[in-house]
Amino acid sequence: MHTSIIKVYNARYGKWEQNAKVVLFWNGLLNSGFSKAVYTNAQGVAEVQHASTGMADVHVNGKFREKLRTPGAITITI
């Protein structure tokens, strides 16, 4: 099992976003599908456990935000 770390920052309020829903999506020939939804903690961190690797779309609160090579880490500003 792999882990990817996604940090979510809310630029409007100038703080890390708590309880943001984070989902990874793979759309490849060998790897395809969604990760389980994970919610950010008080520091804006979501640790997503997944079996797939490669490029994934990062969705925060149901909206596509960035691409990430998984496993990996990224900070996303909403």
N, CA, C, O and CB atoms as a CASP TS submission, in Angstrom:
PFRMAT TS
TARGET T0000
AUTHOR 0000-0000-0000
METHOD Language model
MODEL 1
PARENT N/A
ATOM      1  N   MET     1       0.848  -1.181   0.000  1.00  0.00           N
ATOM      2  CA  MET     1       0.000   0.000   0.000  1.00  0.00           C
ATOM      3  C   MET     1       0.891   1.241   0.000  1.00  0.00           C
ATOM      4  O   MET     1       1.891   1.295   0.716  1.00  0.00           O
ATOM      5  CB  MET     1      -0.963   0.000   1.226  1.00  0.00           C
ATOM      6  N   HIS     2       0.528   2.219  -0.792  1.00  0.00           N
ATOM      7  CA  HIS     2       1.272   3.472  -0.907  1.00  0.00           C
ATOM      8  C   HIS     2       0.521   4.583  -0.181  1.00  0.00           C
ATOM      9  O   HIS     2      -0.675   4.465   0.088  1.00  0.00           O
ATOM     10  CB  HIS     2       1.495   3.847  -2.396  1.00  0.00           C
ATOM     11  N   THR     3       1.235   5.665   0.133  1.00  0.00           N
ATOM     12  CA  THR     3       0.622   6.828   0.766  1.00  0.00           C
ATOM     13  C   THR     3       1.038   8.084   0.033  1.00  0.00           C
ATOM     14  O   THR     3       2.219   8.285  -0.252  1.00  0.00           O
ATOM     15  CB  THR     3       1.008   6.918   2.253  1.00  0.00           C
ATOM     16  N   SER     4       0.063   8.934  -0.272  1.00  0.00           N
ATOM     17  CA  SER     4       0.322  10.257  -0.829  1.00  0.00           C
ATOM     18  C   SER     4      -0.171  11.293   0.167  1.00  0.00           C
ATOM     19  O   SER     4      -1.220  11.123   0.788  1.00  0.00           O
ATOM     20  CB  SER     4      -0.367  10.439  -2.220  1.00  0.00           C
ATOM     21  N   ILE     5       0.596  12.371   0.315  1.00  0.00           N
ATOM     22  CA  ILE     5       0.281  13.423   1.272  1.00  0.00           C
ATOM     23  C   ILE     5      -0.205  14.655   0.504  1.00  0.00           C
ATOM     24  O   ILE     5       0.507  15.182  -0.351  1.00  0.00           O
ATOM     25  CB  ILE     5       1.522  13.767   2.159  1.00  0.00           C
ATOM     26  N   ILE     6      -1.412  15.105   0.814  1.00  0.00           N
ATOM     27  CA  ILE     6      -1.976  16.300   0.186  1.00  0.00           C
ATOM     28  C   ILE     6      -2.258  17.303   1.288  1.00  0.00           C
ATOM     29  O   ILE     6      -2.992  17.009   2.232  1.00  0.00           O
ATOM     30  CB  ILE     6      -3.278  15.971  -0.634  1.00  0.00           C
ATOM     31  N   LYS     7      -1.663  18.514   1.165  1.00  0.00           N
ATOM     32  CA  LYS     7      -1.929  19.605   2.102  1.00  0.00           C
ATOM     33  C   LYS     7      -2.813  20.615   1.374  1.00  0.00           C
ATOM     34  O   LYS     7      -2.564  20.943   0.214  1.00  0.00           O
ATOM     35  CB  LYS     7      -0.589  20.274   2.622  1.00  0.00           C
ATOM     36  N   VAL     8      -3.838  21.102   2.057  1.00  0.00           N
ATOM     37  CA  VAL     8      -4.793  22.023   1.446  1.00  0.00           C
ATOM     38  C   VAL     8      -4.770  23.342   2.216  1.00  0.00           C
ATOM     39  O   VAL     8      -5.005  23.383   3.424  1.00  0.00           O
ATOM     40  CB  VAL     8      -6.231  21.413   1.428  1.00  0.00           C
ATOM     41  N   TYR     9      -4.477  24.426   1.477  1.00  0.00           N
ATOM     42  CA  TYR     9      -4.406  25.770   2.058  1.00  0.00           C
ATOM     43  C   TYR     9      -5.541  26.620   1.514  1.00  0.00           C
ATOM     44  O   TYR     9      -5.761  26.672   0.304  1.00  0.00           O
ATOM     45  CB  TYR     9      -3.038  26.436   1.759  1.00  0.00           C
ATOM     46  N   ASN    10      -6.257  27.281   2.404  1.00  0.00           N
ATOM     47  CA  ASN    10      -7.356  28.159   2.007  1.00  0.00           C
ATOM     48  C   ASN    10      -6.829  29.586   1.931  1.00  0.00           C
ATOM     49  O   ASN    10      -6.603  30.219   2.963  1.00  0.00           O
ATOM     50  CB  ASN    10      -8.557  28.056   3.008  1.00  0.00           C
ATOM     51  N   ALA    11      -6.630  30.102   0.712  1.00  0.00           N
ATOM     52  CA  ALA    11      -6.060  31.427   0.510  1.00  0.00           C
ATOM     53  C   ALA    11      -7.010  32.530   0.977  1.00  0.00           C
ATOM     54  O   ALA    11      -6.561  33.579   1.441  1.00  0.00           O
ATOM     55  CB  ALA    11      -5.712  31.627  -0.958  1.00  0.00           C
ATOM     56  N   ARG    12      -8.294  32.306   0.860  1.00  0.00           N
ATOM     57  CA  ARG    12      -9.278  33.324   1.248  1.00  0.00           C
ATOM     58  C   ARG    12      -9.191  33.647   2.744  1.00  0.00           C
ATOM     59  O   ARG    12      -9.263  34.809   3.144  1.00  0.00           O
ATOM     60  CB  ARG    12     -10.698  32.851   0.896  1.00  0.00           C
ATOM     61  N   TYR    13      -9.037  32.606   3.556  1.00  0.00           N
ATOM     62  CA  TYR    13      -8.982  32.784   5.008  1.00  0.00           C
ATOM     63  C   TYR    13      -7.559  32.769   5.567  1.00  0.00           C
ATOM     64  O   TYR    13      -7.354  33.011   6.756  1.00  0.00           O
ATOM     65  CB  TYR    13      -9.792  31.707   5.679  1.00  0.00           C
ATOM     66  N   GLY    14      -6.581  32.485   4.714  1.00  0.00           N
ATOM     67  CA  GLY    14      -5.184  32.500   5.130  1.00  0.00           C
ATOM     68  C   GLY    14      -4.835  31.434   6.146  1.00  0.00           C
ATOM     69  O   GLY    14      -4.061  31.686   7.069  1.00  0.00           O
ATOM     70  N   LYS    15      -5.402  30.230   5.987  1.00  0.00           N
ATOM     71  CA  LYS    15      -5.113  29.148   6.929  1.00  0.00           C
ATOM     72  C   LYS    15      -5.246  27.803   6.239  1.00  0.00           C
ATOM     73  O   LYS    15      -5.804  27.693   5.147  1.00  0.00           O
ATOM     74  CB  LYS    15      -6.051  29.217   8.148  1.00  0.00           C
ATOM     75  N   TRP    16      -4.718  26.779   6.904  1.00  0.00           N
ATOM     76  CA  TRP    16      -4.852  25.415   6.395  1.00  0.00           C
ATOM     77  C   TRP    16      -6.300  24.987   6.498  1.00  0.00           C
ATOM     78  O   TRP    16      -6.969  25.276   7.490  1.00  0.00           O
ATOM     79  CB  TRP    16      -3.937  24.433   7.169  1.00  0.00           C
ATOM     80  N   GLU    17      -6.787  24.300   5.477  1.00  0.00           N
ATOM     81  CA  GLU    17      -8.202  23.915   5.392  1.00  0.00           C
ATOM     82  C   GLU    17      -8.456  22.608   6.137  1.00  0.00           C
ATOM     83  O   GLU    17      -7.872  21.574   5.813  1.00  0.00           O
ATOM     84  CB  GLU    17      -8.636  23.776   3.919  1.00  0.00           C
ATOM     85  N   GLN    18      -9.326  22.665   7.130  1.00  0.00           N
ATOM     86  CA  GLN    18      -9.713  21.480   7.884  1.00  0.00           C
ATOM     87  C   GLN    18     -10.973  20.879   7.282  1.00  0.00           C
ATOM     88  O   GLN    18     -11.852  21.608   6.822  1.00  0.00           O
ATOM     89  CB  GLN    18      -9.932  21.822   9.373  1.00  0.00           C
ATOM     90  N   ASN    19     -11.066  19.553   7.282  1.00  0.00           N
ATOM     91  CA  ASN    19     -12.224  18.798   6.785  1.00  0.00           C
ATOM     92  C   ASN    19     -12.476  18.946   5.284  1.00  0.00           C
ATOM     93  O   ASN    19     -13.616  18.819   4.836  1.00  0.00           O
ATOM     94  CB  ASN    19     -13.449  19.230   7.526  1.00  0.00           C
ATOM     95  N   ALA    20     -11.436  19.209   4.509  1.00  0.00           N
ATOM     96  CA  ALA    20     -11.574  19.208   3.049  1.00  0.00           C
ATOM     97  C   ALA    20     -11.539  17.754   2.578  1.00  0.00           C
ATOM     98  O   ALA    20     -10.710  16.972   3.043  1.00  0.00           O
ATOM     99  CB  ALA    20     -10.434  20.061   2.357  1.00  0.00           C
ATOM    100  N   LYS    21     -12.419  17.395   1.674  1.00  0.00           N
ATOM    101  CA  LYS    21     -12.496  16.027   1.147  1.00  0.00           C
ATOM    102  C   LYS    21     -11.509  15.882  -0.004  1.00  0.00           C
ATOM    103  O   LYS    21     -11.584  16.618  -0.988  1.00  0.00           O
ATOM    104  CB  LYS    21     -13.946  15.682   0.677  1.00  0.00           C
ATOM    105  N   VAL    22     -10.587  14.940   0.120  1.00  0.00           N
ATOM    106  CA  VAL    22      -9.546  14.719  -0.886  1.00  0.00           C
ATOM    107  C   VAL    22      -9.707  13.320  -1.477  1.00  0.00           C
ATOM    108  O   VAL    22      -9.814  12.332  -0.752  1.00  0.00           O
ATOM    109  CB  VAL    22      -8.124  14.896  -0.267  1.00  0.00           C
ATOM    110  N   VAL    23      -9.722  13.258  -2.822  1.00  0.00           N
ATOM    111  CA  VAL    23      -9.818  11.989  -3.544  1.00  0.00           C
ATOM    112  C   VAL    23      -8.818  12.017  -4.695  1.00  0.00           C
ATOM    113  O   VAL    23      -8.680  13.032  -5.377  1.00  0.00           O
ATOM    114  CB  VAL    23     -11.276  11.739  -4.068  1.00  0.00           C
ATOM    115  N   LEU    24      -8.127  10.909  -4.911  1.00  0.00           N
ATOM    116  CA  LEU    24      -7.233  10.776  -6.066  1.00  0.00           C
ATOM    117  C   LEU    24      -7.929   9.937  -7.126  1.00  0.00           C
ATOM    118  O   LEU    24      -8.677   9.010  -6.814  1.00  0.00           O
ATOM    119  CB  LEU    24      -5.867  10.133  -5.658  1.00  0.00           C
ATOM    120  N   PHE    25      -7.667  10.282  -8.403  1.00  0.00           N
ATOM    121  CA  PHE    25      -8.272   9.551  -9.519  1.00  0.00           C
ATOM    122  C   PHE    25      -7.207   9.213 -10.545  1.00  0.00           C
ATOM    123  O   PHE    25      -6.497  10.090 -11.036  1.00  0.00           O
ATOM    124  CB  PHE    25      -9.409  10.374 -10.171  1.00  0.00           C
ATOM    125  N   TRP    26      -7.102   7.920 -10.865  1.00  0.00           N
ATOM    126  CA  TRP    26      -6.178   7.454 -11.909  1.00  0.00           C
ATOM    127  C   TRP    26      -6.992   7.088 -13.140  1.00  0.00           C
ATOM    128  O   TRP    26      -8.045   6.459 -13.036  1.00  0.00           O
ATOM    129  CB  TRP    26      -5.325   6.230 -11.418  1.00  0.00           C
ATOM    130  N   ASN    27      -6.492   7.491 -14.313  1.00  0.00           N
ATOM    131  CA  ASN    27      -7.198   7.216 -15.562  1.00  0.00           C
ATOM    132  C   ASN    27      -6.207   6.668 -16.578  1.00  0.00           C
ATOM    133  O   ASN    27      -6.002   7.264 -17.636  1.00  0.00           O
ATOM    134  CB  ASN    27      -7.900   8.495 -16.106  1.00  0.00           C
ATOM    135  N   GLY    28      -5.595   5.539 -16.258  1.00  0.00           N
ATOM    136  CA  GLY    28      -4.620   4.941 -17.152  1.00  0.00           C
ATOM    137  C   GLY    28      -5.067   3.567 -17.616  1.00  0.00           C
ATOM    138  O   GLY    28      -6.097   3.053 -17.180  1.00  0.00           O
ATOM    139  N   LEU    29      -4.282   2.984 -18.503  1.00  0.00           N
ATOM    140  CA  LEU    29      -4.608   1.649 -19.008  1.00  0.00           C
ATOM    141  C   LEU    29      -4.427   0.585 -17.936  1.00  0.00           C
ATOM    142  O   LEU    29      -5.247  -0.324 -17.813  1.00  0.00           O
ATOM    143  CB  LEU    29      -3.745   1.315 -20.218  1.00  0.00           C
ATOM    144  N   LEU    30      -3.350   0.697 -17.159  1.00  0.00           N
ATOM    145  CA  LEU    30      -3.068  -0.302 -16.138  1.00  0.00           C
ATOM    146  C   LEU    30      -3.633   0.099 -14.774  1.00  0.00           C
ATOM    147  O   LEU    30      -4.066  -0.759 -14.004  1.00  0.00           O
ATOM    148  CB  LEU    30      -1.568  -0.526 -16.033  1.00  0.00           C
ATOM    149  N   ASN    31      -3.631   1.376 -14.479  1.00  0.00           N
ATOM    150  CA  ASN    31      -4.163   1.879 -13.207  1.00  0.00           C
ATOM    151  C   ASN    31      -5.372   2.738 -13.500  1.00  0.00           C
ATOM    152  O   ASN    31      -5.277   3.701 -14.261  1.00  0.00           O
ATOM    153  CB  ASN    31      -3.089   2.687 -12.413  1.00  0.00           C
ATOM    154  N   SER    32      -6.492   2.411 -12.916  1.00  0.00           N
ATOM    155  CA  SER    32      -7.707   3.171 -13.155  1.00  0.00           C
ATOM    156  C   SER    32      -8.588   3.110 -11.916  1.00  0.00           C
ATOM    157  O   SER    32      -8.705   2.066 -11.274  1.00  0.00           O
ATOM    158  CB  SER    32      -8.461   2.635 -14.394  1.00  0.00           C
ATOM    159  N   GLY    33      -9.214   4.254 -11.583  1.00  0.00           N
ATOM    160  CA  GLY    33     -10.148   4.275 -10.471  1.00  0.00           C
ATOM    161  C   GLY    33      -9.863   5.370  -9.477  1.00  0.00           C
ATOM    162  O   GLY    33      -8.961   6.187  -9.664  1.00  0.00           O
ATOM    163  N   PHE    34     -10.651   5.378  -8.408  1.00  0.00           N
ATOM    164  CA  PHE    34     -10.576   6.395  -7.368  1.00  0.00           C
ATOM    165  C   PHE    34     -10.000   5.809  -6.084  1.00  0.00           C
ATOM    166  O   PHE    34     -10.119   4.613  -5.823  1.00  0.00           O
ATOM    167  CB  PHE    34     -11.962   6.996  -7.103  1.00  0.00           C
ATOM    168  N   SER    35      -9.371   6.675  -5.288  1.00  0.00           N
ATOM    169  CA  SER    35      -8.990   6.301  -3.933  1.00  0.00           C
ATOM    170  C   SER    35     -10.205   6.500  -3.028  1.00  0.00           C
ATOM    171  O   SER    35     -11.213   7.070  -3.445  1.00  0.00           O
ATOM    172  CB  SER    35      -7.763   7.141  -3.432  1.00  0.00           C
ATOM    173  N   LYS    36     -10.101   6.033  -1.810  1.00  0.00           N
ATOM    174  CA  LYS    36     -11.124   6.347  -0.826  1.00  0.00           C
ATOM    175  C   LYS    36     -10.992   7.818  -0.454  1.00  0.00           C
ATOM    176  O   LYS    36      -9.895   8.374  -0.488  1.00  0.00           O
ATOM    177  CB  LYS    36     -11.002   5.433   0.432  1.00  0.00           C
ATOM    178  N   ALA    37     -12.104   8.445  -0.101  1.00  0.00           N
ATOM    179  CA  ALA    37     -12.079   9.843   0.324  1.00  0.00           C
ATOM    180  C   ALA    37     -11.400   9.949   1.687  1.00  0.00           C
ATOM    181  O   ALA    37     -11.647   9.150   2.590  1.00  0.00           O
ATOM    182  CB  ALA    37     -13.515  10.431   0.380  1.00  0.00           C
ATOM    183  N   VAL    38     -10.540  10.956   1.810  1.00  0.00           N
ATOM    184  CA  VAL    38      -9.869  11.248   3.070  1.00  0.00           C
ATOM    185  C   VAL    38     -10.084  12.726   3.361  1.00  0.00           C
ATOM    186  O   VAL    38     -10.016  13.554   2.453  1.00  0.00           O
ATOM    187  CB  VAL    38      -8.336  10.886   3.015  1.00  0.00           C
ATOM    188  N   TYR    39     -10.341  13.060   4.615  1.00  0.00           N
ATOM    189  CA  TYR    39     -10.571  14.448   5.010  1.00  0.00           C
ATOM    190  C   TYR    39      -9.333  15.010   5.691  1.00  0.00           C
ATOM    191  O   TYR    39      -8.663  14.316   6.456  1.00  0.00           O
ATOM    192  CB  TYR    39     -11.792  14.557   5.941  1.00  0.00           C
ATOM    193  N   THR    40      -9.035  16.285   5.404  1.00  0.00           N
ATOM    194  CA  THR    40      -7.854  16.913   5.990  1.00  0.00           C
ATOM    195  C   THR    40      -8.031  17.117   7.487  1.00  0.00           C
ATOM    196  O   THR    40      -9.144  17.309   7.976  1.00  0.00           O
ATOM    197  CB  THR    40      -7.567  18.249   5.309  1.00  0.00           C
ATOM    198  N   ASN    41      -6.913  17.072   8.206  1.00  0.00           N
ATOM    199  CA  ASN    41      -6.922  17.307   9.648  1.00  0.00           C
ATOM    200  C   ASN    41      -6.806  18.812   9.925  1.00  0.00           C
ATOM    201  O   ASN    41      -6.907  19.615   8.998  1.00  0.00           O
ATOM    202  CB  ASN    41      -5.765  16.528  10.341  1.00  0.00           C
ATOM    203  N   ALA    42      -6.598  19.196  11.171  1.00  0.00           N
ATOM    204  CA  ALA    42      -6.526  20.617  11.553  1.00  0.00           C
ATOM    205  C   ALA    42      -5.332  21.330  10.918  1.00  0.00           C
ATOM    206  O   ALA    42      -5.336  22.557  10.811  1.00  0.00           O
ATOM    207  CB  ALA    42      -6.447  20.747  13.071  1.00  0.00           C
ATOM    208  N   GLN    43      -4.318  20.586  10.498  1.00  0.00           N
ATOM    209  CA  GLN    43      -3.155  21.183   9.831  1.00  0.00           C
ATOM    210  C   GLN    43      -3.294  21.161   8.311  1.00  0.00           C
ATOM    211  O   GLN    43      -2.345  21.488   7.599  1.00  0.00           O
ATOM    212  CB  GLN    43      -1.881  20.450  10.239  1.00  0.00           C
ATOM    213  N   GLY    44      -4.467  20.780   7.811  1.00  0.00           N
ATOM    214  CA  GLY    44      -4.717  20.759   6.374  1.00  0.00           C
ATOM    215  C   GLY    44      -4.124  19.567   5.652  1.00  0.00           C
ATOM    216  O   GLY    44      -3.988  19.600   4.429  1.00  0.00           O
ATOM    217  N   VAL    45      -3.767  18.518   6.372  1.00  0.00           N
ATOM    218  CA  VAL    45      -3.078  17.363   5.786  1.00  0.00           C
ATOM    219  C   VAL    45      -4.031  16.179   5.628  1.00  0.00           C
ATOM    220  O   VAL    45      -4.748  15.811   6.559  1.00  0.00           O
ATOM    221  CB  VAL    45      -1.874  16.959   6.654  1.00  0.00           C
ATOM    222  N   ALA    46      -4.022  15.590   4.430  1.00  0.00           N
ATOM    223  CA  ALA    46      -4.749  14.352   4.162  1.00  0.00           C
ATOM    224  C   ALA    46      -3.719  13.307   3.728  1.00  0.00           C
ATOM    225  O   ALA    46      -2.945  13.543   2.801  1.00  0.00           O
ATOM    226  CB  ALA    46      -5.869  14.558   3.058  1.00  0.00           C
ATOM    227  N   GLU    47      -3.713  12.164   4.393  1.00  0.00           N
ATOM    228  CA  GLU    47      -2.831  11.052   4.034  1.00  0.00           C
ATOM    229  C   GLU    47      -3.681  10.005   3.323  1.00  0.00           C
ATOM    230  O   GLU    47      -4.452   9.279   3.951  1.00  0.00           O
ATOM    231  CB  GLU    47      -2.113  10.442   5.304  1.00  0.00           C
ATOM    232  N   VAL    48      -3.528   9.942   2.008  1.00  0.00           N
ATOM    233  CA  VAL    48      -4.353   9.057   1.190  1.00  0.00           C
ATOM    234  C   VAL    48      -3.616   7.748   0.949  1.00  0.00           C
ATOM    235  O   VAL    48      -2.531   7.740   0.367  1.00  0.00           O
ATOM    236  CB  VAL    48      -4.721   9.729  -0.153  1.00  0.00           C
ATOM    237  N   GLN    49      -4.199   6.648   1.393  1.00  0.00           N
ATOM    238  CA  GLN    49      -3.657   5.304   1.169  1.00  0.00           C
ATOM    239  C   GLN    49      -4.201   4.793  -0.167  1.00  0.00           C
ATOM    240  O   GLN    49      -5.394   4.924  -0.441  1.00  0.00           O
ATOM    241  CB  GLN    49      -4.035   4.325   2.351  1.00  0.00           C
ATOM    242  N   HIS    50      -3.331   4.210  -0.999  1.00  0.00           N
ATOM    243  CA  HIS    50      -3.775   3.719  -2.305  1.00  0.00           C
ATOM    244  C   HIS    50      -2.855   2.622  -2.810  1.00  0.00           C
ATOM    245  O   HIS    50      -1.700   2.517  -2.398  1.00  0.00           O
ATOM    246  CB  HIS    50      -3.834   4.863  -3.321  1.00  0.00           C
ATOM    247  N   ALA    51      -3.388   1.807  -3.711  1.00  0.00           N
ATOM    248  CA  ALA    51      -2.610   0.723  -4.307  1.00  0.00           C
ATOM    249  C   ALA    51      -2.015   1.148  -5.654  1.00  0.00           C
ATOM    250  O   ALA    51      -0.948   0.666  -6.034  1.00  0.00           O
ATOM    251  CB  ALA    51      -3.487  -0.525  -4.485  1.00  0.00           C
ATOM    252  N   SER    52      -2.692   2.039  -6.374  1.00  0.00           N
ATOM    253  CA  SER    52      -2.235   2.462  -7.698  1.00  0.00           C
ATOM    254  C   SER    52      -1.069   3.432  -7.600  1.00  0.00           C
ATOM    255  O   SER    52      -0.861   4.082  -6.575  1.00  0.00           O
ATOM    256  CB  SER    52      -3.380   3.104  -8.474  1.00  0.00           C
ATOM    257  N   THR    53      -0.302   3.515  -8.706  1.00  0.00           N
ATOM    258  CA  THR    53       0.801   4.468  -8.799  1.00  0.00           C
ATOM    259  C   THR    53       0.707   5.184 -10.140  1.00  0.00           C
ATOM    260  O   THR    53      -0.109   4.820 -10.987  1.00  0.00           O
ATOM    261  CB  THR    53       2.184   3.755  -8.641  1.00  0.00           C
ATOM    262  N   GLY    54       1.535   6.194 -10.330  1.00  0.00           N
ATOM    263  CA  GLY    54       1.531   6.948 -11.582  1.00  0.00           C
ATOM    264  C   GLY    54       0.808   8.275 -11.418  1.00  0.00           C
ATOM    265  O   GLY    54       0.535   8.712 -10.300  1.00  0.00           O
ATOM    266  N   MET    55       0.500   8.915 -12.546  1.00  0.00           N
ATOM    267  CA  MET    55      -0.144  10.223 -12.516  1.00  0.00           C
ATOM    268  C   MET    55      -1.606  10.099 -12.088  1.00  0.00           C
ATOM    269  O   MET    55      -2.349   9.254 -12.587  1.00  0.00           O
ATOM    270  CB  MET    55      -0.048  10.898 -13.892  1.00  0.00           C
ATOM    271  N   ALA    56      -1.995  10.961 -11.154  1.00  0.00           N
ATOM    272  CA  ALA    56      -3.371  10.959 -10.652  1.00  0.00           C
ATOM    273  C   ALA    56      -3.889  12.390 -10.607  1.00  0.00           C
ATOM    274  O   ALA    56      -3.125  13.333 -10.401  1.00  0.00           O
ATOM    275  CB  ALA    56      -3.454  10.301  -9.244  1.00  0.00           C
ATOM    276  N   ASP    57      -5.188  12.539 -10.802  1.00  0.00           N
ATOM    277  CA  ASP    57      -5.856  13.828 -10.610  1.00  0.00           C
ATOM    278  C   ASP    57      -6.197  13.954  -9.135  1.00  0.00           C
ATOM    279  O   ASP    57      -6.686  13.006  -8.521  1.00  0.00           O
ATOM    280  CB  ASP    57      -7.144  13.957 -11.507  1.00  0.00           C
ATOM    281  N   VAL    58      -5.938  15.131  -8.565  1.00  0.00           N
ATOM    282  CA  VAL    58      -6.279  15.390  -7.175  1.00  0.00           C
ATOM    283  C   VAL    58      -7.566  16.216  -7.156  1.00  0.00           C
ATOM    284  O   VAL    58      -7.628  17.306  -7.725  1.00  0.00           O
ATOM    285  CB  VAL    58      -5.110  16.128  -6.425  1.00  0.00           C
ATOM    286  N   HIS    59      -8.585  15.677  -6.494  1.00  0.00           N
ATOM    287  CA  HIS    59      -9.864  16.375  -6.352  1.00  0.00           C
ATOM    288  C   HIS    59     -10.019  16.796  -4.897  1.00  0.00           C
ATOM    289  O   HIS    59      -9.853  15.986  -3.985  1.00  0.00           O
ATOM    290  CB  HIS    59     -11.064  15.471  -6.807  1.00  0.00           C
ATOM    291  N   VAL    60     -10.339  18.074  -4.688  1.00  0.00           N
ATOM    292  CA  VAL    60     -10.583  18.600  -3.348  1.00  0.00           C
ATOM    293  C   VAL    60     -12.004  19.125  -3.311  1.00  0.00           C
ATOM    294  O   VAL    60     -12.384  19.983  -4.108  1.00  0.00           O
ATOM    295  CB  VAL    60      -9.554  19.721  -2.968  1.00  0.00           C
ATOM    296  N   ASN    61     -12.785  18.604  -2.381  1.00  0.00           N
ATOM    297  CA  ASN    61     -14.205  18.973  -2.252  1.00  0.00           C
ATOM    298  C   ASN    61     -14.955  18.812  -3.572  1.00  0.00           C
ATOM    299  O   ASN    61     -15.802  19.632  -3.927  1.00  0.00           O
ATOM    300  CB  ASN    61     -14.333  20.419  -1.761  1.00  0.00           C
ATOM    301  N   GLY    62     -14.624  17.731  -4.296  1.00  0.00           N
ATOM    302  CA  GLY    62     -15.333  17.400  -5.524  1.00  0.00           C
ATOM    303  C   GLY    62     -14.873  18.126  -6.766  1.00  0.00           C
ATOM    304  O   GLY    62     -15.472  17.957  -7.828  1.00  0.00           O
ATOM    305  N   LYS    63     -13.817  18.940  -6.667  1.00  0.00           N
ATOM    306  CA  LYS    63     -13.352  19.729  -7.810  1.00  0.00           C
ATOM    307  C   LYS    63     -11.894  19.363  -8.135  1.00  0.00           C
ATOM    308  O   LYS    63     -11.052  19.283  -7.240  1.00  0.00           O
ATOM    309  CB  LYS    63     -13.483  21.257  -7.515  1.00  0.00           C
ATOM    310  N   PHE    64     -11.608  19.141  -9.441  1.00  0.00           N
ATOM    311  CA  PHE    64     -10.237  18.860  -9.865  1.00  0.00           C
ATOM    312  C   PHE    64      -9.360  20.068  -9.548  1.00  0.00           C
ATOM    313  O   PHE    64      -9.729  21.209  -9.828  1.00  0.00           O
ATOM    314  CB  PHE    64     -10.180  18.517 -11.386  1.00  0.00           C
ATOM    315  N   ARG    65      -8.178  19.799  -8.953  1.00  0.00           N
ATOM    316  CA  ARG    65      -7.261  20.888  -8.601  1.00  0.00           C
ATOM    317  C   ARG    65      -5.901  20.778  -9.274  1.00  0.00           C
ATOM    318  O   ARG    65      -5.413  21.755  -9.843  1.00  0.00           O
ATOM    319  CB  ARG    65      -7.072  20.927  -7.116  1.00  0.00           C
ATOM    320  N   GLU    66      -5.282  19.606  -9.217  1.00  0.00           N
ATOM    321  CA  GLU    66      -3.912  19.428  -9.728  1.00  0.00           C
ATOM    322  C   GLU    66      -3.698  17.989 -10.159  1.00  0.00           C
ATOM    323  O   GLU    66      -4.536  17.121  -9.916  1.00  0.00           O
ATOM    324  CB  GLU    66      -2.866  19.825  -8.659  1.00  0.00           C
ATOM    325  N   LYS    67      -2.550  17.745 -10.812  1.00  0.00           N
ATOM    326  CA  LYS    67      -2.094  16.387 -11.089  1.00  0.00           C
ATOM    327  C   LYS    67      -0.928  16.101 -10.154  1.00  0.00           C
ATOM    328  O   LYS    67      -0.172  17.000  -9.783  1.00  0.00           O
ATOM    329  CB  LYS    67      -1.680  16.207 -12.599  1.00  0.00           C
ATOM    330  N   LEU    68      -0.798  14.828  -9.780  1.00  0.00           N
ATOM    331  CA  LEU    68       0.242  14.416  -8.856  1.00  0.00           C
ATOM    332  C   LEU    68       0.778  13.061  -9.273  1.00  0.00           C
ATOM    333  O   LEU    68       0.010  12.150  -9.582  1.00  0.00           O
ATOM    334  CB  LEU    68      -0.286  14.374  -7.414  1.00  0.00           C
ATOM    335  N   ARG    69       2.103  12.928  -9.281  1.00  0.00           N
ATOM    336  CA  ARG    69       2.704  11.609  -9.504  1.00  0.00           C
ATOM    337  C   ARG    69       2.666  10.878  -8.164  1.00  0.00           C
ATOM    338  O   ARG    69       3.256  11.329  -7.182  1.00  0.00           O
ATOM    339  CB  ARG    69       4.190  11.720 -10.071  1.00  0.00           C
ATOM    340  N   THR    70       1.970   9.750  -8.137  1.00  0.00           N
ATOM    341  CA  THR    70       1.774   9.020  -6.885  1.00  0.00           C
ATOM    342  C   THR    70       2.656   7.790  -6.822  1.00  0.00           C
ATOM    343  O   THR    70       2.893   7.163  -7.854  1.00  0.00           O
ATOM    344  CB  THR    70       0.315   8.618  -6.723  1.00  0.00           C
ATOM    345  N   PRO    71       3.152   7.418  -5.646  1.00  0.00           N
ATOM    346  CA  PRO    71       2.962   8.156  -4.404  1.00  0.00           C
ATOM    347  C   PRO    71       3.769   9.441  -4.411  1.00  0.00           C
ATOM    348  O   PRO    71       4.813   9.532  -5.057  1.00  0.00           O
ATOM    349  CB  PRO    71       3.351   7.298  -3.207  1.00  0.00           C
ATOM    350  N   GLY    72       3.277  10.425  -3.693  1.00  0.00           N
ATOM    351  CA  GLY    72       3.956  11.712  -3.668  1.00  0.00           C
ATOM    352  C   GLY    72       3.290  12.650  -2.676  1.00  0.00           C
ATOM    353  O   GLY    72       2.452  12.252  -1.868  1.00  0.00           O
ATOM    354  N   ALA    73       3.699  13.922  -2.769  1.00  0.00           N
ATOM    355  CA  ALA    73       3.154  14.928  -1.870  1.00  0.00           C
ATOM    356  C   ALA    73       2.959  16.222  -2.650  1.00  0.00           C
ATOM    357  O   ALA    73       3.708  16.517  -3.582  1.00  0.00           O
ATOM    358  CB  ALA    73       4.086  15.149  -0.642  1.00  0.00           C
ATOM    359  N   ILE    74       1.944  16.994  -2.259  1.00  0.00           N
ATOM    360  CA  ILE    74       1.632  18.242  -2.932  1.00  0.00           C
ATOM    361  C   ILE    74       0.880  19.160  -1.981  1.00  0.00           C
ATOM    362  O   ILE    74       0.159  18.698  -1.096  1.00  0.00           O
ATOM    363  CB  ILE    74       0.811  17.987  -4.209  1.00  0.00           C
ATOM    364  N   THR    75       1.052  20.461  -2.169  1.00  0.00           N
ATOM    365  CA  THR    75       0.265  21.458  -1.450  1.00  0.00           C
ATOM    366  C   THR    75      -0.649  22.126  -2.460  1.00  0.00           C
ATOM    367  O   THR    75      -0.198  22.605  -3.501  1.00  0.00           O
ATOM    368  CB  THR    75       1.178  22.510  -0.721  1.00  0.00           C
ATOM    369  N   ILE    76      -1.929  22.154  -2.146  1.00  0.00           N
ATOM    370  CA  ILE    76      -2.927  22.726  -3.039  1.00  0.00           C
ATOM    371  C   ILE    76      -3.571  23.935  -2.370  1.00  0.00           C
ATOM    372  O   ILE    76      -3.968  23.874  -1.206  1.00  0.00           O
ATOM    373  CB  ILE    76      -3.997  21.675  -3.420  1.00  0.00           C
ATOM    374  N   THR    77      -3.671  25.030  -3.115  1.00  0.00           N
ATOM    375  CA  THR    77      -4.333  26.231  -2.621  1.00  0.00           C
ATOM    376  C   THR    77      -5.715  26.319  -3.214  1.00  0.00           C
ATOM    377  O   THR    77      -5.894  26.239  -4.429  1.00  0.00           O
ATOM    378  CB  THR    77      -3.521  27.491  -2.954  1.00  0.00           C
ATOM    379  N   ILE    78      -6.695  26.486  -2.343  1.00  0.00           N
ATOM    380  CA  ILE    78      -8.077  26.633  -2.823  1.00  0.00           C
ATOM    381  C   ILE    78      -8.569  28.046  -2.537  1.00  0.00           C
ATOM    382  O   ILE    78      -9.708  28.381  -2.860  1.00  0.00           O
ATOM    383  CB  ILE    78      -9.015  25.585  -2.154  1.00  0.00           C
TER
END
